[in-house]
Amino acid sequence: MSKSLHESFEEAVAIVNITSKPQAADTLLKLYAFFKIATQNQENPSSSKPLISAFKANAIFQAKHLDEAAAMEQYIAIVEKELNR
């Protein structure tokens, strides 16, 4: 029996949360944007540094064309590729 998309997404999120392997900034921004879309989190990006908030907002803007399922799939794909799942 194969896992559902949601289960695979939750596993990928858990992997990201426990990894200590450094990731490139662009990878982290993509993960951030896909996570926000996949979880329908509409809160504005927040950071103590305005530049970081701007990068986060831009990442979300670039991924706005995705629906929840596509964002989950993209998130999982990055985790599988970058974190060698």
Secondary structure, DSSP 8 states (H G I E B T S, - for coil): ----HHHHHHHHHHHHHH--S---HHHHHHHHHHHHHHTT-------SSHHHHHHHHHHHHHHTT--HHHHHHHHHHHHHHHS--
